[in-house]
Amino acid sequence: MTPDAFKAWRKSLGLKQKDAADKLGLKKRVIQYYEKGARDGKNIEIPKTVELACFALSMGVETYDGRQLPGASAIASEEAEPAGEAMSV
């Protein structure tokens, strides 16, 4: 997720930086770093966990109790199958 995409996500939900920080469990300053793409002159990446949390919030999910979601087992089994293995002769 790019800094611009992160900021666009926040604005699309109508959240102020402080609101986004509260929903993501972060400090407002971290939100500012993510939107700038840097901290103390060094580039930073938005962690995958934050990216996925943004997606969840976009879908209206604010809490998760760890239960498996419907259809998740089918997705997990598809990912577990080896893709394109060469056949031995």
Phi and psi in radians as a Rosetta constraint file:
Dihedral C 1 N 2 CA 2 C 2 CIRCULARHARMONIC -1.432 0.35
Dihedral N 2 CA 2 C 2 N 3 CIRCULARHARMONIC 2.807 0.35
Dihedral C 2 N 3 CA 3 C 3 CIRCULARHARMONIC -0.995 0.35
Dihedral N 3 CA 3 C 3 N 4 CIRCULARHARMONIC -0.717 0.35
Dihedral C 3 N 4 CA 4 C 4 CIRCULARHARMONIC -1.129 0.35
Dihedral N 4 CA 4 C 4 N 5 CIRCULARHARMONIC -0.701 0.35
Dihedral C 4 N 5 CA 5 C 5 CIRCULARHARMONIC -1.166 0.35
Dihedral N 5 CA 5 C 5 N 6 CIRCULARHARMONIC -0.651 0.35
Dihedral C 5 N 6 CA 6 C 6 CIRCULARHARMONIC -1.109 0.35
Dihedral N 6 CA 6 C 6 N 7 CIRCULARHARMONIC -0.796 0.35
Dihedral C 6 N 7 CA 7 C 7 CIRCULARHARMONIC -1.131 0.35
Dihedral N 7 CA 7 C 7 N 8 CIRCULARHARMONIC -0.718 0.35
Dihedral C 7 N 8 CA 8 C 8 CIRCULARHARMONIC -1.095 0.35
Dihedral N 8 CA 8 C 8 N 9 CIRCULARHARMONIC -0.687 0.35
Dihedral C 8 N 9 CA 9 C 9 CIRCULARHARMONIC -1.025 0.35
Dihedral N 9 CA 9 C 9 N 10 CIRCULARHARMONIC -0.871 0.35
Dihedral C 9 N 10 CA 10 C 10 CIRCULARHARMONIC -1.034 0.35
Dihedral N 10 CA 10 C 10 N 11 CIRCULARHARMONIC -0.811 0.35
Dihedral C 10 N 11 CA 11 C 11 CIRCULARHARMONIC -1.187 0.35
Dihedral N 11 CA 11 C 11 N 12 CIRCULARHARMONIC -0.587 0.35
Dihedral C 11 N 12 CA 12 C 12 CIRCULARHARMONIC -1.128 0.35
Dihedral N 12 CA 12 C 12 N 13 CIRCULARHARMONIC -0.461 0.35
Dihedral C 12 N 13 CA 13 C 13 CIRCULARHARMONIC -1.614 0.35
Dihedral N 13 CA 13 C 13 N 14 CIRCULARHARMONIC 0.002 0.35
Dihedral C 13 N 14 CA 14 C 14 CIRCULARHARMONIC 1.214 0.35
Dihedral N 14 CA 14 C 14 N 15 CIRCULARHARMONIC 0.499 0.35
Dihedral C 14 N 15 CA 15 C 15 CIRCULARHARMONIC -1.683 0.35
Dihedral N 15 CA 15 C 15 N 16 CIRCULARHARMONIC 2.438 0.35
Dihedral C 15 N 16 CA 16 C 16 CIRCULARHARMONIC -1.391 0.35
Dihedral N 16 CA 16 C 16 N 17 CIRCULARHARMONIC 2.864 0.35
Dihedral C 16 N 17 CA 17 C 17 CIRCULARHARMONIC -0.971 0.35
Dihedral N 17 CA 17 C 17 N 18 CIRCULARHARMONIC -0.732 0.35
Dihedral C 17 N 18 CA 18 C 18 CIRCULARHARMONIC -1.118 0.35
Dihedral N 18 CA 18 C 18 N 19 CIRCULARHARMONIC -0.704 0.35
Dihedral C 18 N 19 CA 19 C 19 CIRCULARHARMONIC -1.116 0.35
Dihedral N 19 CA 19 C 19 N 20 CIRCULARHARMONIC -0.777 0.35
Dihedral C 19 N 20 CA 20 C 20 CIRCULARHARMONIC -1.083 0.35
Dihedral N 20 CA 20 C 20 N 21 CIRCULARHARMONIC -0.736 0.35
Dihedral C 20 N 21 CA 21 C 21 CIRCULARHARMONIC -1.047 0.35
Dihedral N 21 CA 21 C 21 N 22 CIRCULARHARMONIC -0.791 0.35
Dihedral C 21 N 22 CA 22 C 22 CIRCULARHARMONIC -1.083 0.35
Dihedral N 22 CA 22 C 22 N 23 CIRCULARHARMONIC -0.776 0.35
Dihedral C 22 N 23 CA 23 C 23 CIRCULARHARMONIC -1.175 0.35
Dihedral N 23 CA 23 C 23 N 24 CIRCULARHARMONIC -0.562 0.35
Dihedral C 23 N 24 CA 24 C 24 CIRCULARHARMONIC -1.604 0.35
Dihedral N 24 CA 24 C 24 N 25 CIRCULARHARMONIC -0.101 0.35
Dihedral C 24 N 25 CA 25 C 25 CIRCULARHARMONIC 1.288 0.35
Dihedral N 25 CA 25 C 25 N 26 CIRCULARHARMONIC 0.563 0.35
Dihedral C 25 N 26 CA 26 C 26 CIRCULARHARMONIC -2.105 0.35
Dihedral N 26 CA 26 C 26 N 27 CIRCULARHARMONIC 2.993 0.35
Dihedral C 26 N 27 CA 27 C 27 CIRCULARHARMONIC -1.511 0.35
Dihedral N 27 CA 27 C 27 N 28 CIRCULARHARMONIC 2.646 0.35
Dihedral C 27 N 28 CA 28 C 28 CIRCULARHARMONIC -0.986 0.35
Dihedral N 28 CA 28 C 28 N 29 CIRCULARHARMONIC -0.653 0.35
Dihedral C 28 N 29 CA 29 C 29 CIRCULARHARMONIC -1.071 0.35
Dihedral N 29 CA 29 C 29 N 30 CIRCULARHARMONIC -0.637 0.35
Dihedral C 29 N 30 CA 30 C 30 CIRCULARHARMONIC -1.142 0.35
Dihedral N 30 CA 30 C 30 N 31 CIRCULARHARMONIC -0.693 0.35
Dihedral C 30 N 31 CA 31 C 31 CIRCULARHARMONIC -1.038 0.35
Dihedral N 31 CA 31 C 31 N 32 CIRCULARHARMONIC -0.752 0.35
Dihedral C 31 N 32 CA 32 C 32 CIRCULARHARMONIC -1.093 0.35
Dihedral N 32 CA 32 C 32 N 33 CIRCULARHARMONIC -0.719 0.35
Dihedral C 32 N 33 CA 33 C 33 CIRCULARHARMONIC -1.069 0.35
Dihedral N 33 CA 33 C 33 N 34 CIRCULARHARMONIC -0.797 0.35
Dihedral C 33 N 34 CA 34 C 34 CIRCULARHARMONIC -1.090 0.35
Dihedral N 34 CA 34 C 34 N 35 CIRCULARHARMONIC -0.691 0.35
Dihedral C 34 N 35 CA 35 C 35 CIRCULARHARMONIC -1.252 0.35
Dihedral N 35 CA 35 C 35 N 36 CIRCULARHARMONIC -0.525 0.35
Dihedral C 35 N 36 CA 36 C 36 CIRCULARHARMONIC -1.436 0.35
Dihedral N 36 CA 36 C 36 N 37 CIRCULARHARMONIC -0.527 0.35
Dihedral C 36 N 37 CA 37 C 37 CIRCULARHARMONIC 1.442 0.35
Dihedral N 37 CA 37 C 37 N 38 CIRCULARHARMONIC 0.199 0.35
Dihedral C 37 N 38 CA 38 C 38 CIRCULARHARMONIC -2.691 0.35
Dihedral N 38 CA 38 C 38 N 39 CIRCULARHARMONIC 2.725 0.35
Dihedral C 38 N 39 CA 39 C 39 CIRCULARHARMONIC -2.438 0.35
Dihedral N 39 CA 39 C 39 N 40 CIRCULARHARMONIC 2.172 0.35
Dihedral C 39 N 40 CA 40 C 40 CIRCULARHARMONIC 0.926 0.35
Dihedral N 40 CA 40 C 40 N 41 CIRCULARHARMONIC 0.701 0.35
Dihedral C 40 N 41 CA 41 C 41 CIRCULARHARMONIC 1.394 0.35
Dihedral N 41 CA 41 C 41 N 42 CIRCULARHARMONIC -0.004 0.35
Dihedral C 41 N 42 CA 42 C 42 CIRCULARHARMONIC -1.877 0.35
Dihedral N 42 CA 42 C 42 N 43 CIRCULARHARMONIC 2.368 0.35
Dihedral C 42 N 43 CA 43 C 43 CIRCULARHARMONIC -1.131 0.35
Dihedral N 43 CA 43 C 43 N 44 CIRCULARHARMONIC 2.486 0.35
Dihedral C 43 N 44 CA 44 C 44 CIRCULARHARMONIC -2.243 0.35
Dihedral N 44 CA 44 C 44 N 45 CIRCULARHARMONIC 2.644 0.35
Dihedral C 44 N 45 CA 45 C 45 CIRCULARHARMONIC -1.829 0.35
Dihedral N 45 CA 45 C 45 N 46 CIRCULARHARMONIC 2.553 0.35
Dihedral C 45 N 46 CA 46 C 46 CIRCULARHARMONIC -1.388 0.35
Dihedral N 46 CA 46 C 46 N 47 CIRCULARHARMONIC 2.118 0.35
Dihedral C 46 N 47 CA 47 C 47 CIRCULARHARMONIC -1.058 0.35
Dihedral N 47 CA 47 C 47 N 48 CIRCULARHARMONIC 2.618 0.35
Dihedral C 47 N 48 CA 48 C 48 CIRCULARHARMONIC -0.990 0.35
Dihedral N 48 CA 48 C 48 N 49 CIRCULARHARMONIC -0.625 0.35
Dihedral C 48 N 49 CA 49 C 49 CIRCULARHARMONIC -1.098 0.35
Dihedral N 49 CA 49 C 49 N 50 CIRCULARHARMONIC -0.680 0.35
Dihedral C 49 N 50 CA 50 C 50 CIRCULARHARMONIC -1.222 0.35
Dihedral N 50 CA 50 C 50 N 51 CIRCULARHARMONIC -0.726 0.35
Dihedral C 50 N 51 CA 51 C 51 CIRCULARHARMONIC -1.015 0.35
Dihedral N 51 CA 51 C 51 N 52 CIRCULARHARMONIC -0.783 0.35
Dihedral C 51 N 52 CA 52 C 52 CIRCULARHARMONIC -1.199 0.35
Dihedral N 52 CA 52 C 52 N 53 CIRCULARHARMONIC -0.630 0.35
Dihedral C 52 N 53 CA 53 C 53 CIRCULARHARMONIC -1.128 0.35
Dihedral N 53 CA 53 C 53 N 54 CIRCULARHARMONIC -0.672 0.35
Dihedral C 53 N 54 CA 54 C 54 CIRCULARHARMONIC -1.065 0.35
Dihedral N 54 CA 54 C 54 N 55 CIRCULARHARMONIC -0.759 0.35
Dihedral C 54 N 55 CA 55 C 55 CIRCULARHARMONIC -1.064 0.35
Dihedral N 55 CA 55 C 55 N 56 CIRCULARHARMONIC -0.813 0.35
Dihedral C 55 N 56 CA 56 C 56 CIRCULARHARMONIC -1.036 0.35
Dihedral N 56 CA 56 C 56 N 57 CIRCULARHARMONIC -0.788 0.35
Dihedral C 56 N 57 CA 57 C 57 CIRCULARHARMONIC -1.111 0.35
Dihedral N 57 CA 57 C 57 N 58 CIRCULARHARMONIC -0.635 0.35
Dihedral C 57 N 58 CA 58 C 58 CIRCULARHARMONIC -1.098 0.35
Dihedral N 58 CA 58 C 58 N 59 CIRCULARHARMONIC -0.528 0.35
Dihedral C 58 N 59 CA 59 C 59 CIRCULARHARMONIC -1.566 0.35
Dihedral N 59 CA 59 C 59 N 60 CIRCULARHARMONIC 0.055 0.35
Dihedral C 59 N 60 CA 60 C 60 CIRCULARHARMONIC 1.539 0.35
Dihedral N 60 CA 60 C 60 N 61 CIRCULARHARMONIC 0.173 0.35
Dihedral C 60 N 61 CA 61 C 61 CIRCULARHARMONIC -1.654 0.35
Dihedral N 61 CA 61 C 61 N 62 CIRCULARHARMONIC 2.008 0.35
Dihedral C 61 N 62 CA 62 C 62 CIRCULARHARMONIC -1.893 0.35
Dihedral N 62 CA 62 C 62 N 63 CIRCULARHARMONIC -0.334 0.35
Dihedral C 62 N 63 CA 63 C 63 CIRCULARHARMONIC -2.408 0.35
Dihedral N 63 CA 63 C 63 N 64 CIRCULARHARMONIC 2.766 0.35
Dihedral C 63 N 64 CA 64 C 64 CIRCULARHARMONIC -2.545 0.35
Dihedral N 64 CA 64 C 64 N 65 CIRCULARHARMONIC 2.211 0.35
Dihedral C 64 N 65 CA 65 C 65 CIRCULARHARMONIC -1.684 0.35
Dihedral N 65 CA 65 C 65 N 66 CIRCULARHARMONIC 0.095 0.35
Dihedral C 65 N 66 CA 66 C 66 CIRCULARHARMONIC 1.588 0.35
Dihedral N 66 CA 66 C 66 N 67 CIRCULARHARMONIC -0.101 0.35
Dihedral C 66 N 67 CA 67 C 67 CIRCULARHARMONIC -1.188 0.35
Dihedral N 67 CA 67 C 67 N 68 CIRCULARHARMONIC 2.599 0.35
Dihedral C 67 N 68 CA 68 C 68 CIRCULARHARMONIC -1.238 0.35
Dihedral N 68 CA 68 C 68 N 69 CIRCULARHARMONIC 2.358 0.35
Dihedral C 68 N 69 CA 69 C 69 CIRCULARHARMONIC -1.424 0.35
Dihedral N 69 CA 69 C 69 N 70 CIRCULARHARMONIC 2.646 0.35
Dihedral C 69 N 70 CA 70 C 70 CIRCULARHARMONIC -0.991 0.35
Dihedral N 70 CA 70 C 70 N 71 CIRCULARHARMONIC 2.332 0.35
Dihedral C 70 N 71 CA 71 C 71 CIRCULARHARMONIC 1.486 0.35
Dihedral N 71 CA 71 C 71 N 72 CIRCULARHARMONIC -0.152 0.35
Dihedral C 71 N 72 CA 72 C 72 CIRCULARHARMONIC -1.196 0.35
Dihedral N 72 CA 72 C 72 N 73 CIRCULARHARMONIC -0.559 0.35
Dihedral C 72 N 73 CA 73 C 73 CIRCULARHARMONIC -1.179 0.35
Dihedral N 73 CA 73 C 73 N 74 CIRCULARHARMONIC -0.618 0.35
Dihedral C 73 N 74 CA 74 C 74 CIRCULARHARMONIC -1.160 0.35
Dihedral N 74 CA 74 C 74 N 75 CIRCULARHARMONIC -0.693 0.35
Dihedral C 74 N 75 CA 75 C 75 CIRCULARHARMONIC -1.168 0.35
Dihedral N 75 CA 75 C 75 N 76 CIRCULARHARMONIC -0.747 0.35
Dihedral C 75 N 76 CA 76 C 76 CIRCULARHARMONIC -1.100 0.35
Dihedral N 76 CA 76 C 76 N 77 CIRCULARHARMONIC -0.693 0.35
Dihedral C 76 N 77 CA 77 C 77 CIRCULARHARMONIC -1.227 0.35
Dihedral N 77 CA 77 C 77 N 78 CIRCULARHARMONIC -0.577 0.35
Dihedral C 77 N 78 CA 78 C 78 CIRCULARHARMONIC -1.134 0.35
Dihedral N 78 CA 78 C 78 N 79 CIRCULARHARMONIC -0.685 0.35
Dihedral C 78 N 79 CA 79 C 79 CIRCULARHARMONIC -1.236 0.35
Dihedral N 79 CA 79 C 79 N 80 CIRCULARHARMONIC -0.476 0.35
Dihedral C 79 N 80 CA 80 C 80 CIRCULARHARMONIC -1.349 0.35
Dihedral N 80 CA 80 C 80 N 81 CIRCULARHARMONIC -0.407 0.35
Dihedral C 80 N 81 CA 81 C 81 CIRCULARHARMONIC -1.249 0.35
Dihedral N 81 CA 81 C 81 N 82 CIRCULARHARMONIC 2.321 0.35
Dihedral C 81 N 82 CA 82 C 82 CIRCULARHARMONIC -1.137 0.35
Dihedral N 82 CA 82 C 82 N 83 CIRCULARHARMONIC 2.335 0.35
Dihedral C 82 N 83 CA 83 C 83 CIRCULARHARMONIC -1.720 0.35
Dihedral N 83 CA 83 C 83 N 84 CIRCULARHARMONIC 2.236 0.35
Dihedral C 83 N 84 CA 84 C 84 CIRCULARHARMONIC 1.075 0.35
Dihedral N 84 CA 84 C 84 N 85 CIRCULARHARMONIC 0.662 0.35
Dihedral C 84 N 85 CA 85 C 85 CIRCULARHARMONIC -1.208 0.35
Dihedral N 85 CA 85 C 85 N 86 CIRCULARHARMONIC 2.458 0.35
Dihedral C 85 N 86 CA 86 C 86 CIRCULARHARMONIC -1.276 0.35
Dihedral N 86 CA 86 C 86 N 87 CIRCULARHARMONIC 2.426 0.35
Dihedral C 86 N 87 CA 87 C 87 CIRCULARHARMONIC -1.419 0.35
Dihedral N 87 CA 87 C 87 N 88 CIRCULARHARMONIC 2.374 0.35
Dihedral C 87 N 88 CA 88 C 88 CIRCULARHARMONIC -1.596 0.35
Dihedral N 88 CA 88 C 88 N 89 CIRCULARHARMONIC 2.572 0.35
